Structures are given as structure tokens and as C-alpha cells.
Amino acid sequence: MGEILALVEARLLTALGEPDARAAVTFLGTDRIEVLRFVDGDVVRYATLGMSAQPMADPTAVLADPVKGPRAELVLSVRAGLADTDKALRPLAVLAASPQVEGVVVAPGASLDVGEPLWPGAPFSSVLVAEPGGLVEDLELDAPMDPVMFLPLLPMTPNEAAWKRVRGAQELQERWLSHGTDLRDPLRGSVPLD
């Protein structure tokens, strides 16, 4: 487990540079989750470290496979200086612990909800899990282990989350794109959904 996390951290540092801060959260009955902060100009990125230590298991499986299964870490990118986004560290750790705590398999197209604003005053309590491979490439592990995916998180307003449940992730992403939505704006309003 420690070896995998060392490889994951090395991949994050290669892709994003040196973190300027890190915080650790441990939930009862789970492994420790760290959240690393990287500043890149006017963008701050938060990446989890620890979620990929164990493969995510199908909640309907009788026994979880300790080796095979999808592995992931989460990455949130927001514009710096517009909101107190550092308070997102705990909600991100909660999301990263959800596979261990709730038996959830986090995959592209999924919605994750923390039930409270992602940071003080945030118009978002949920995120859309986007496709991996853009900012941080997948990390191949020795067979039979699955690669570690670095999944971008796109904050959703409650209206966007409701619309996504009805129309699907692809249509919401197309709506954002067609309206030129700045998904890194921590204060943005909902995209027009009519």
C-alpha cells in the first residue's frame, strides 16, 4: 500500500510540481487520506492521496478483492483568491474516503455530494466526476492491479446536479461547453438549463 502511494505521489509531483501545503484526515475505520495543494499561476489544485491505496470494490460483491479493481485519486482545480477554497480539504477527503466507508465505486460520469458547501459560501455541494487522463496521466501498476486514475472533479450547483440526474453527465458537460462556463470559477452561478 505504501509503495503504491509513493508512486502516486511521484506522479502528482511530476504533473503538478511541488505542493505548497498538505493536510491529512483520518475517518474512523479508514486509511488516512491526504489532500495536497498545488498553486499554478491563478489556479489552485487540490489532489487527494490515499484513496488509491485499496482498489474500489463493487458494493454487491460478497468479498472485496484486495488486488484487482479500479483505483483513483481526485483532483479539484479552482481559480485562486476568489473564495476560501482551502476549506475544501475536508470535503475532498470525505469524497476520497467514500469507497472505503460506503463501498462506492467512483467513476467518470458519477455525481458525488458532500451535503454541505464545498467551502464557505460555495454555491456547490456536489461534483461531477470527469474523465481521467488530461491533467495527470493514469499511473500503470504491476499486473494484476488496475492503473490509478486521476479523476477531475467539476463542481455542480444544485440545479445542475438535478439536471444531470435527468439528462446525464454528457449533456451537462455539453451545456457547460456551449455556454463557455468557467468551471474553475469558485463563485460561478448555474449554467442556463432551459
N, C-alpha and C positions, 0 to 999 in steps of 0.2 A: 504494500500500500504506500509506504513512504517513498519507495523508488518511483512509483507512478506519479506521485505528487511532485517529486523533484523534476521529473521530465516535463510535467505540465507547467510548472513554474518557469522552467527554462524556455519553453515555447512562448509563454506570455511575455517574458522579458525580451526575447528575440523580436517579437512582433510589435511590442508596445513601448519598449525601453525600460528604464528603472522606475519602479513605483516610488512615489514620494510619500506614501502613507499606507499602512495596513492595519486592519483590525481583525480580531478573532472572536467568534461567537460559538458557544457550545450549548446545544439543547439537550435536555435530559434524554439519555438513551441513544444519542447520535455521536458521530465523529465530529471533531472540530471543523468549522468552516471559517476560512479566512476570506476577507474581501480586500483586494489590492486596489489602490487608486493610482492612475496614471494621468498626467497632465500633458496634453499635446496642443500647444497654442491656446486657442479659446475653447477647446473641448476637453472635458474631463471624462475619463473612462474608469468604470468600476468593474473588476473581474473577480469572480469567485475562485477559490482554490480549496478543494476538499470534496466537492460534490462527485468528482470522477474517481475517488478512491475505491468506491464499490460500484459494480455495474447496477444499472436500474433494472428492477425485476417487474415482470408482469404481475399486477396485483392479484390476478386469478390463479397464479401458479401456486402449487402446494409448497414447493421448496424453491427458494431463490438460488440460482446458480451463482457461486462465488467468483466465477471467472468470466463467463460469457454474458453478454447483454450490453446494451448501449451505455456509454459513459459520456458525460458532458460537464462543461462549466458554463457559467452565464456571464455575459458582457453587456453592460449598460453604458451608452455614450450620451452625454448631455453637454449643452453649452455651459461654460464656466461663468461664475459670478452673477448669475441672474436669480438664483434661488439657493437655499441651504441644502443642496443635493447630497452633502456628506451624510446627512441623516438617513440616506437610503441604504446605508450599510446593513442595518439590522433587517429591514425588509428583504434585501437581496440574500442575506444569509438564511432567512426563513424560506425563501423560494428554493435555494440550493439544498436545504435540508429536506424538502418535501418528498423526494424519492425515498429517503430513509424513514421519515416519520409517517407518511401517508401512503407509501407504496405507489407513488405516481411515477409514470414514465414521461419525462419532459422531452417533447419532440417538436420540430418545426410545425407551425400552424396552431399550436396549443395556446390557450389562454391561461395565465396564472394570476390569481388575485390574492392580495395580502389583507384585504378587508379594511384597510386604512390608507390614507395618503402615503405615497412612496417617500415623500419628505414633507416637512411642514408647508402647508399651503398648496401642495401639488394638486392639480386637477385630475390626477391619475391614482387609482388604487390597483390597477391591473396592467399586465403587459402581454403583448403578443410575442411569441417565440418565433424568431425569423430563421431563415436558412443559414446554416454554418458555411464556413469556407471563405468568407470575404476578408474580414479584418485579420483574423487569426486562423491559419490553416489547421485542419484536423491533425491530430497527433497520432501516428500509427504506433500501435503497441505490438509486442510479440504475440503470435497466434497461440491460442485461440481467442485472445482478448480482442474486443471491438476497439476501433480507434476512439480517441477522446474528441468530441465535437465541441467547438466554442460557439455557443448559441447567442446571437444578439437578441437583446430584449428591446421591444418598441413599446413605450408607454401608451396606454389607451385610456381615453376618457370613458366614463360610464356609458355614454351614448354610443361611442364607438364599439365598446365591448358588447353591448346588446345587439348592435347591428351586425357585428362579426358572428355572433351566435346564430343569427338567422341566415346571413348571406355567405359566411365563410371567410377565412383569412385572406384568400387570394383577392376577393372583391374589395375587402377593406384596404389592402395594400395598393390595389389599382386606384381606388378612390383617393388615397393619400398622394399617390404619384400624379394623378391628373390635376389635383389642386395645388401641387407644389408645396405640400406640407413639410415644414421643418420639424422632423421627428426628434431632433436633438434639443428643441426649444423647451425648457422645463416649465414654461408658463403658457404654452400654446393652448388654444381652445380646440374644441371638437371640429373636425372637418365637416363641411355640409353633407348631410346624409339623406337629403330628399330626393 
